[in-house]
């Protein structure tokens, strides 16, 4: 009986350090023995209803499309869009993905409260950052040296991509930080929170430069792509009250113009590579608008009404617009408005 009681007490003692509450609120850890993932280099077949999707990103050279899902990270070759490679591990749901500027690495956030760094070619887990709170959106700096992620603990974390060390913690938001972005020149970080503000930070010293009050989204739901820099870095676009796209001057914080989108309720926006167009995704509709005039140029209606749009991205060459819903990924031709392909979904 005593041996049995001793065994139980020892099991509790050994397990205790791994409870989330044992990690200090402001700590980040890089585990020494993070399990290596399974990687299918031969490609996998993904059928409708098998996955739930939260984010999509093109590689900088446009040769790959990464899809964050409940089964791992799917990586499609954009020449064929055939069976994707799959990076998977013991995970519950990938929140967000981002390619490094050279396209050789992927950063991902997970509901298991981690930021992970991957080798795109081998699927190897290069580094893992673990936290007490869940990380949300994630981006690389333009030089590839820094990873930035927003968190449910209201902070932004700047992590060194090479050493795995935490560089800075940016505090100021009063609610979780859902969307983050680096300016093209790497000097400014933008963050959007549930507190209905965009905050602009000096990327080098972490100083808060200015705060912009932007309004809410429908049903209070924020999205990873509800904040984007224009390609020239002079403008930030954000969604306000889900029925407006607001363009803000980065240097002054002043609103430059507002594009009315009603009756569509937008969740995601993206600039085209040349900065002349903006792609917008609502629950059932995707449209392309002229940035200067706000005029709608293209409109795509999704066929699967059971899946709401969540993230929209342009291909690096600007010819294709990709949109993911909760259970599908669709591709459209920007110039003709024709649907090119449905990667996942009915």
N, C-alpha and C positions, 0 to 999 in steps of 0.2 A: 504493500500500500504506500509506504514511504517512497519507494523507488518510483512508483507511478506519479505521486504528487510532485517529486523532484523533477521528473521529466516534463510535466506540464508547466511548472514554473520556469524551467530553462527555456522551453519553447516560446513562452510569452516574453521572456527577457531578450531572447535573440531576435524576435520579430519586432519588438518595440522601436528600435532605431529606424525601421523602414516605414513606420506610419507617417503620413503626410504632416501630422502636427508636430513631428520631431524636427522638421526642417524650419529654421528661423524664417520669418516672413520675408526678409530682405536677402535671402541666400540663393545662390545658384550653384548647382553641383554638376560636375562632369564625371559620370560613373566610370569606374575602371573596367567594369565587366558588363557593358551593355550587350545584350544578345544580338548576334549578327543576323541580318534578315535573310529571308529566302528570296532569290532573284531568278526570275524566269527569263533567260535570254532568248529562248525560242518563241516567245510570244504566248499570250493567253487569249482565250475567247471569252468575251464578256457579253452575257445576254441581258435582255430587258428584265428589270426587277431584281437583278442580282446585287446591285450596288446602290449606294446613296452617295451623291457627289456634293462637294462644298466649294471647290475652287478649280480653276484652270489657268495655265500660263504657257505661252510660247517661249521657246528658247530664243536667245538674242539673234541667232542666225536663221531662225524660222524653220529649222529642220526637225524640231521635236515639239510635241504638245504634251504637257504633263497634266494629269487629272488627279486631284486629291479626292479620295473616296473612303468608304468604310472597309474596303479590302486592302488598302495600301495606295501606292502611287503608281498609276498607269502611265506609261510613256509611249506615245504614238510617234512613228516615223511619218512626217507630213507628206512625204512623197507618195506613200501608198495608203496610209491610214489603216493598214491591216492590223492583225493581232498585235496588241501592245506588249511591251515588256512590262513586268510587274515587280515592284519592290514592295515586299510585305513582311510584316513581323507581328508580334503579339500586340495588336493595337485595336482600339475601339473605333476611332474615326479621325481622319486627317482633317484639320481645320483649314490650313493654307499651305501653299507651296510657292517657291520663288527660285528661279535660275540665277546662278552667278553670272556676272557680265561675260565671262568667257564660255559659258554654257557647259562647263565640265562638272559643276556641282549643283545640287539641289538642297535648299533648306525647306524644312517642313515643320509645322506645329501640329500637335496631337492633343486629343482630349485627355491623354495620360500626363499632361502638364510638362511636356518636353518640347524643345526645339532640337531637331536632328539635322545633321549635315551629311549628304550622300554623294558618293561618286556616281555620276550619271552613267558612265560606261560599264562599270562593274557591279553597281548596286551596293557597294560596300558602305557600311555605316562608319563615317569618318570621325564623327564627334556627336556627343549628346549633351545638351544643357537641360538640367532638371530643376524644377521650381515647385514651390508649395501651391501656387495658383496656376490656372490654365493660361497658356499663351494663346493668342488669337492670330492676328495677321502677322506676316513676316516678309521682310524685303532685304536685299543686299544693297550696300552702297555701290555707286557707280565704279569704284576702283576694286570692288570685290573683297576688301579687307574687313569690312564690318557688316554684321547682321543686326537688324533692328526688329524687335517684336513688341507688339502691344500685349497687355496682360489684363486679366480680370481683376488684378489688385490695383488698377488705376494707373500703373506706371508703364514707361517704355524702358526696354533694356537694350543696351548696345553691347554686342558681344564680338570679340575678336575671332574672326573666321579661322585664323591660322593656329592660335594658341589655345582657344577655348576659354579665354579669360573674359570676365565681365569688365567692360571699359567704363560704362556710365549707367546710372539709373536716372531717368528723367521723371520728375514728379510734379504734379500740378493739376492733372485732371481729377475730378471728384467721383467719376464713375468709370467702369471698364473701358479700355481703349481698343476699339474694334478695327480701325483702319490706319495704316501707316504708309508713308511714302517718302522717298528720297528725291530731292531736286536733281535734275540731270547733271548739274555741276558738283553735286555731292556736298554742298555747303549748308543746306537746309533740310531739316526733317519736318514733315507735317504729320500730325496725328489727329484722329477724330474719335470722339468718345460719346458714350451715352449721355454725357452731360450737355450735349447739344453745342459743343464748341469744337473748332479746329485750333490747334496750337502749333505755332511755328517755332522751331528750336534751332539754335546754332549747332551744327553737327560736330564741330570741333571742341567746343567748351561746354556744350549742354545748356547754354543760357536760353531762357524763354525770350523770344523776340517779340511776339504779339499773339493775342487771342482773338479769334473771330467767332462770333455767335452765329450759328448757321441754321437753327431750327431742328425739327424732329423728322423722323421717317415714319411711314405708315405703321401703325400698330406698335410703334416703339422699337421696331426691329432694325438693327444696323447690319451692314454687310461689309465684307472685306474690300469691295470695290466701290465704296461710296465716296471716295476721295482720291483724286488723281492730279498730278502735275501735268501741265502742257509740255510738249517736247522741248520748247525753248526755255522752260523753267520760270517764265514770268507770271504764269497764271495757275491758279488752283481751281478745279471744278469740283463742286459738291452737290449733293441732292438735299433739297430743303423741303420739308413737309411732304415729301414724296411726289409732289406735283410740279416742282420747279427744279431747274438746274441753275445754280448760281456760279458765276465766274468771279473770282477774287484776285485782286492785285497782290502778288506775293510781297512786294516791298512795302506797301502801305496798309494792306489789309482791307482796302476799300472794295466794295462790290462794283464790278465793272458792268455787268449786265445780268439779266435774269431771263431764262428761257422757260416759258410756260408749257407744261406737258400734259395738262389735264385733257381728257379724263384718265389717261394712263397713270398708273402708280408705279414709279420707278424704284428699283432696288440697287441698280448697278450702272456705272458709266465708265467710258474709256475714250481717250483721245486717239485719233488715227495718227500714224507715225509722222505725217506732215503737219499735224496740228490743225488742219482745216475742218475736220469732221469730228463729231462726238457720237459714239454709240451708246444707246440707252436700252436697258432691259426692264420691262415691267413684269407683272405676273404671267401674262400670256403673250405679250407683244415685244418685239425687238425693233427699234427704229434707228435710223442714221440721220443726224441733223447737221446743218451748216453752223459752225461755231459762231460766225459773225452775225448771221441773221436769225438763227434759231429755226429756220425753215426745215420742215421734214422732207428729206430727199428719198428715203427708202423706208419701207415698213414690212416687217415679216411677222406673220402670225404663226405661232406654234401649233402643231397638229395635236400633240398630246396635252390635253387640257388638265390632266391630273398632275402635271409637274410645273411648278412655277420657276420662272427665270431667276437666277441668282447672281451670276457673274458673266460679264461680257468682255471680250478682249479682241483686239485687232492683231492679225499676223504682222510680223515686222515689215513685210513689203506692202502692207496696206490693202491687199487685194481680197482678203478673207476676214470675215468676222465670225468668231466662235462664241457660243453661248452655252453655259451649262445650267440645267435645272437640277432639282433634287435627284432625278433619276435618269437624266439624258444629257447628251452633248450634241449640238447641232452646228453645222457650218454653212454659211451663206456667202455668195459672191457679192462683194461690196458694190461693184459697178452695175451688175445686171439684176440683183435682187433674187437670183435663183438659189434654191437650196442645193448645196454641193453634196452634202453627205450627213447622215445621222450616225454617229459613232456608237452611242449607247442609247437605247430606248426602242420603242416599237416602230 
